[in-house]
């Protein structure tokens, strides 16, 4: 049985009486990318600093390839952990050339062609005599990656490493970085607050909130089976329809929704993303007939319609309670303000959460 490259168990860290890391556990296998995802201040960067050895936990353990590297008694120093670090500012030495920056990561070990091989791999070999100030942001990021990989770390910790790059460059750099890290067999723990980055890069996402990991899973599962309303809302805009459970069903203007296992009388939030609403035309005050998949249509009046590239975002004020629902529709569908339209909700794309 293959041991996890990194195993973190029950990490706790308190600052000024507040638990900023609260019983965090996770594992990362060789060649796996795990994303610590969450809003600013949720504890993800502190977790990374503890694993790196920069901060010390109050309790909990860290193992690398089954070997204990840190608990509250024994502690391997940061330089002895075989862990590489990449940060958003790249932290290149301005007085060293590209080759010297990468070679610095070897910490006195023989080069044996490692520097040139890495620069070739990241597409920076022709810049080996240049200095950081002569490079673009994307080029500096590639050099920082090569430097971090030079000593062949078993684990790479990455704290928002792509946030300083412009949007068009960022996707290419992320994909290239991911390919190189996987080719090296490195276990990667990436910290980000951007859901799209986590979905694009991760094999597993650990969603953090208030110092805790609230949900772990593959990008597909964590997106399509969120644990609660906050988890669903972190990945995209959401619409929320309120209801109350009776006999494992919730009555709404859109028909009944299943709520298995939820006690009668419980108030619930029915959550659906804008791209999963269906729109139909008003026909002299009538809408389409109900269907088992889409339920009962409800009428709304267009408040705003915006073209956003691949789709349009249409906001409706609903007749039944005056609430606002948003629908993302493909192509250039921009109905005029005041237009009545009928909305249907796909049953298989809804989440029902007890209201907290």
C-alpha positions as CSV (number, residue, x, y, z in Angstrom):
1,X,0.0,0.0,0.0
2,X,1.4,3.4,-1.0
3,X,1.9,5.8,1.9
4,X,0.8,9.4,1.5
5,X,3.6,11.7,0.6
6,X,2.2,14.2,3.1
7,X,-0.1,13.4,6.0
8,X,-1.4,16.1,8.3
9,X,-3.4,15.1,11.3
10,X,-5.4,17.3,13.6
11,X,-3.4,20.5,13.3
12,X,-4.4,23.3,15.7
13,X,-3.0,26.8,15.8
14,X,-4.2,29.6,18.0
15,X,-3.4,33.3,17.7
16,X,-4.6,35.8,20.3
17,X,-7.1,33.3,21.7
18,X,-8.6,32.5,18.3
19,X,-8.2,29.2,16.5
20,X,-7.0,30.1,13.1
21,X,-6.3,26.4,12.3
22,X,-8.9,24.2,13.9
23,X,-8.4,20.4,13.7
24,X,-7.1,20.3,10.1
25,X,-6.4,16.9,8.6
26,X,-5.4,16.0,5.0
27,X,-3.3,13.7,2.9
28,X,-1.5,14.2,-0.4
29,X,-0.2,11.3,-2.5
30,X,2.9,11.5,-4.8
31,X,2.0,13.3,-8.0
32,X,-1.3,14.6,-6.6
33,X,-2.4,18.2,-6.5
34,X,-4.5,19.2,-3.5
35,X,-5.9,22.7,-3.2
36,X,-6.6,24.4,0.1
37,X,-9.5,26.6,-1.0
38,X,-11.3,29.3,1.0
39,X,-11.8,33.0,1.6
40,X,-9.1,35.2,3.0
41,X,-8.5,34.7,6.7
42,X,-9.9,31.1,6.8
43,X,-6.5,29.6,7.9
44,X,-5.2,28.1,4.7
45,X,-1.9,30.1,4.5
46,X,-1.2,29.4,8.2
47,X,-1.7,25.7,7.5
48,X,0.8,25.9,4.7
49,X,3.3,27.8,7.0
50,X,3.0,25.1,9.7
51,X,3.7,22.3,7.1
52,X,6.7,24.3,5.8
53,X,8.1,24.7,9.3
54,X,7.8,28.5,9.4
55,X,5.1,28.4,12.2
56,X,4.7,25.8,14.9
57,X,1.4,24.2,15.6
58,X,-0.2,24.0,19.1
59,X,-1.1,20.3,18.5
60,X,-1.2,17.8,15.7
61,X,1.3,15.9,13.6
62,X,2.9,16.1,10.2
63,X,4.3,13.1,8.4
64,X,6.3,12.9,5.1
65,X,6.4,9.4,3.5
66,X,5.3,7.9,6.8
67,X,8.1,9.6,8.8
68,X,7.2,12.1,11.6
69,X,8.7,15.5,10.8
70,X,6.8,17.6,13.4
71,X,4.7,17.3,16.5
72,X,4.7,19.4,19.6
73,X,7.9,17.7,20.9
74,X,10.1,16.7,17.9
75,X,10.6,19.1,15.0
76,X,12.6,18.7,11.8
77,X,13.8,22.2,10.7
78,X,12.4,23.6,7.5
79,X,15.5,22.9,5.5
80,X,15.4,19.2,6.4
81,X,11.8,18.5,5.3
82,X,12.4,18.1,1.6
83,X,9.6,20.6,1.0
84,X,9.7,23.3,-1.8
85,X,8.0,26.6,-1.5
86,X,6.5,29.0,-4.1
87,X,4.8,32.3,-3.2
88,X,3.0,35.0,-5.2
89,X,6.0,37.4,-5.2
90,X,8.4,34.8,-6.6
91,X,11.2,36.0,-4.2
92,X,14.0,35.8,-6.8
93,X,17.4,37.3,-5.8
94,X,17.8,40.5,-7.9
95,X,21.6,40.4,-7.9
96,X,21.8,36.8,-9.2
97,X,21.3,35.6,-12.8
98,X,18.5,33.2,-13.8
99,X,21.0,30.3,-13.6
100,X,22.4,31.4,-10.3
101,X,18.9,31.7,-8.8
102,X,18.0,28.2,-9.9
103,X,21.4,26.9,-8.6
104,X,20.8,28.5,-5.3
105,X,18.0,26.0,-4.7
106,X,20.6,23.2,-4.7
107,X,22.0,24.5,-1.4
108,X,25.6,23.6,-2.2
109,X,24.9,20.3,-3.8
110,X,26.6,19.4,-7.2
111,X,24.7,20.7,-10.2
112,X,25.2,17.7,-12.5
113,X,23.3,19.5,-15.2
114,X,20.2,19.9,-13.0
115,X,20.1,23.7,-13.5
116,X,20.2,23.6,-17.3
117,X,17.8,20.6,-17.4
118,X,15.2,22.5,-15.4
119,X,15.6,25.7,-17.3
120,X,15.1,23.7,-20.5
121,X,12.0,22.1,-19.0
122,X,10.4,25.5,-18.1
123,X,11.4,27.1,-21.4
124,X,13.9,29.5,-19.9
125,X,17.3,28.1,-21.0
126,X,18.0,31.0,-23.3
127,X,17.6,33.4,-20.4
128,X,20.2,31.7,-18.0
129,X,22.5,34.8,-18.0
130,X,19.7,37.4,-17.6
131,X,18.7,39.0,-14.3
132,X,15.1,38.9,-12.8
133,X,14.4,42.6,-13.6
134,X,14.9,41.8,-17.3
135,X,12.1,39.2,-17.2
136,X,8.3,39.4,-17.5
137,X,6.1,38.2,-14.6
138,X,5.4,34.9,-16.4
139,X,9.1,34.4,-17.0
140,X,9.9,35.1,-13.4
141,X,7.3,32.6,-12.3
142,X,9.0,29.9,-14.4
143,X,12.4,30.6,-12.9
144,X,10.9,30.5,-9.4
145,X,9.4,27.1,-10.2
146,X,12.7,25.8,-11.5
147,X,14.5,27.1,-8.4
148,X,11.9,25.4,-6.1
149,X,12.3,22.1,-8.0
150,X,16.1,22.1,-8.2
151,X,16.7,20.2,-4.9
152,X,14.0,17.6,-6.0
153,X,11.6,18.2,-3.1
154,X,9.1,15.5,-2.3
155,X,6.4,18.1,-1.6
156,X,5.7,21.5,-3.2
157,X,3.8,24.1,-1.2
158,X,2.3,26.9,-3.3
159,X,0.7,30.0,-1.8
160,X,-1.3,32.0,-4.4
161,X,1.6,31.6,-6.9
162,X,-0.3,32.8,-9.9
163,X,-2.2,35.8,-8.5
164,X,0.3,38.4,-9.8
165,X,-0.1,37.3,-13.4
166,X,-2.6,38.7,-15.9
167,X,-5.6,36.6,-16.7
168,X,-4.6,35.6,-20.3
169,X,-1.1,34.5,-19.2
170,X,-2.3,32.8,-16.0
171,X,-4.1,29.8,-17.5
172,X,-1.1,28.9,-19.7
173,X,1.4,29.2,-16.8
174,X,-0.8,27.2,-14.5
175,X,-1.1,24.4,-17.0
176,X,2.6,24.3,-17.7
177,X,3.4,24.4,-14.0
178,X,1.0,21.5,-13.3
179,X,2.5,19.4,-16.1
180,X,6.0,19.9,-14.8
181,X,5.2,19.2,-11.2
182,X,3.4,16.0,-12.1
183,X,6.3,14.9,-14.4
184,X,8.6,15.2,-11.3
185,X,6.2,13.1,-9.2
186,X,5.9,15.9,-6.6
187,X,3.1,16.1,-4.2
188,X,1.6,19.6,-4.4
189,X,-0.4,21.5,-1.8
190,X,-1.8,24.7,-3.4
191,X,-3.4,27.5,-1.5
192,X,-5.9,29.7,-3.4
193,X,-9.0,31.7,-2.8
194,X,-10.1,31.3,-6.5
195,X,-12.6,28.5,-7.1
196,X,-11.8,28.4,-10.8
197,X,-8.1,27.9,-10.1
198,X,-8.9,25.0,-7.7
199,X,-11.3,23.4,-10.2
200,X,-8.7,23.7,-13.0
201,X,-5.7,22.4,-11.1
202,X,-6.7,20.1,-8.3
203,X,-7.1,16.4,-8.0
204,X,-8.7,17.0,-4.7
205,X,-10.1,20.2,-3.1
206,X,-10.2,20.8,0.7
207,X,-12.6,23.7,1.3
208,X,-11.8,25.7,4.4
209,X,-13.9,28.0,6.5
210,X,-13.1,29.6,9.8
211,X,-10.0,27.5,10.3
212,X,-11.6,24.1,9.5
213,X,-11.8,21.9,6.5
214,X,-15.6,21.7,5.9
215,X,-15.5,19.5,2.8
216,X,-13.0,17.4,0.9
217,X,-13.4,15.8,-2.5
218,X,-12.7,15.8,-6.2
219,X,-13.5,19.0,-8.1
220,X,-16.5,17.3,-9.7
221,X,-18.0,16.0,-6.5
222,X,-17.4,19.1,-4.4
223,X,-19.0,21.3,-7.1
224,X,-21.9,19.0,-7.8
225,X,-22.5,17.8,-4.2
226,X,-21.8,20.8,-1.9
227,X,-22.1,20.2,1.8
228,X,-24.1,23.3,2.5
229,X,-25.4,26.6,1.0
230,X,-22.1,28.4,1.7
231,X,-20.1,25.7,-0.1
232,X,-22.4,25.9,-3.1
233,X,-22.2,29.7,-3.1
234,X,-18.4,29.7,-3.0
235,X,-18.1,28.2,-6.4
236,X,-20.6,30.3,-8.3
237,X,-23.6,32.6,-8.1
238,X,-26.6,30.9,-6.7
239,X,-30.4,31.4,-6.5
240,X,-32.1,30.6,-3.2
241,X,-35.8,29.7,-2.9
242,X,-37.2,29.3,0.6
243,X,-39.6,26.5,1.6
244,X,-40.8,24.3,4.5
245,X,-40.7,20.5,4.6
246,X,-43.9,18.5,5.0
247,X,-43.8,14.7,4.4
248,X,-40.3,14.8,2.9
249,X,-41.6,17.4,0.3
250,X,-41.3,21.1,0.0
251,X,-44.0,23.1,-1.7
252,X,-42.8,26.1,-3.8
253,X,-44.2,28.2,-6.7
254,X,-42.1,25.9,-8.9
255,X,-43.8,22.8,-7.6
256,X,-42.7,20.2,-5.1
257,X,-39.1,19.4,-4.2
258,X,-37.9,16.2,-2.5
259,X,-36.3,16.7,0.9
260,X,-35.6,13.1,2.1
261,X,-34.5,12.7,5.7
262,X,-35.5,16.3,6.6
263,X,-37.9,16.5,9.6
264,X,-41.4,18.0,9.0
265,X,-41.6,21.7,9.7
266,X,-38.0,22.3,8.9
267,X,-37.3,25.5,6.9
268,X,-35.1,24.8,3.9
269,X,-33.2,26.7,1.2
270,X,-33.5,25.3,-2.3
271,X,-30.4,26.3,-4.2
272,X,-29.9,26.3,-8.0
273,X,-27.2,27.9,-10.1
274,X,-28.2,30.5,-12.7
275,X,-27.1,28.3,-15.6
276,X,-29.6,25.7,-14.6
277,X,-32.7,27.8,-14.9
278,X,-34.8,27.4,-18.1
279,X,-36.7,30.3,-19.7
280,X,-39.8,30.2,-21.9
281,X,-42.0,32.9,-23.4
282,X,-45.2,34.4,-22.1
283,X,-48.2,33.4,-24.1
284,X,-51.0,35.8,-23.2
285,X,-50.4,35.2,-19.5
286,X,-49.7,31.5,-19.8
287,X,-46.4,29.6,-19.7
288,X,-45.4,26.1,-20.7
289,X,-47.0,23.0,-19.2
290,X,-45.4,21.4,-16.1
291,X,-43.0,18.5,-16.6
292,X,-41.5,15.9,-14.2
293,X,-38.0,17.2,-14.9
294,X,-38.6,20.9,-14.8
295,X,-41.6,21.1,-12.5
296,X,-44.1,24.0,-12.6
297,X,-43.2,27.2,-14.4
298,X,-43.4,30.5,-12.5
299,X,-43.6,34.0,-14.1
300,X,-41.1,36.8,-13.6
301,X,-40.5,40.2,-15.1
302,X,-37.1,41.1,-16.5
303,X,-35.2,43.7,-14.4
304,X,-31.9,43.6,-16.2
305,X,-30.1,41.7,-19.0
306,X,-26.4,41.8,-19.5
307,X,-24.2,40.3,-22.2
308,X,-21.1,38.7,-20.6
309,X,-19.4,37.0,-23.5
310,X,-20.3,33.3,-23.8
311,X,-23.7,33.9,-22.2
312,X,-26.1,36.5,-21.0
313,X,-27.2,37.1,-17.4
314,X,-30.9,37.9,-17.0
315,X,-32.4,39.1,-13.7
316,X,-36.1,38.5,-13.0
317,X,-38.4,39.9,-10.3
318,X,-40.7,37.0,-9.5
319,X,-44.5,37.6,-9.4
320,X,-45.0,35.2,-6.5
321,X,-43.0,37.1,-3.8
322,X,-41.0,39.9,-5.5
323,X,-37.7,38.1,-5.1
324,X,-34.9,38.3,-7.7
325,X,-33.7,35.2,-9.6
326,X,-30.8,35.2,-12.1
327,X,-30.6,33.0,-15.1
328,X,-27.5,32.5,-17.3
329,X,-28.5,31.8,-20.9
330,X,-26.4,31.0,-23.9
331,X,-25.7,33.3,-26.8
332,X,-27.0,36.8,-27.1
333,X,-30.5,36.7,-25.5
334,X,-31.1,40.1,-24.1
335,X,-34.8,40.6,-23.4
336,X,-36.0,44.2,-22.7
337,X,-36.6,45.4,-19.2
338,X,-40.3,44.7,-18.3
339,X,-40.6,41.7,-20.5
340,X,-42.6,38.9,-18.7
341,X,-41.1,35.4,-19.1
342,X,-41.6,32.0,-17.4
343,X,-38.9,30.3,-15.5
344,X,-38.5,26.6,-14.8
345,X,-36.1,24.8,-12.4
346,X,-34.3,21.6,-13.2
347,X,-34.9,19.1,-10.4
348,X,-31.7,17.2,-10.9
349,X,-29.6,20.4,-10.5
350,X,-31.1,21.6,-7.2
351,X,-29.7,21.3,-3.7
352,X,-31.9,21.3,-0.6
353,X,-30.3,22.5,2.6
354,X,-31.9,22.9,6.1
355,X,-31.7,26.6,6.8
356,X,-29.0,27.3,9.4
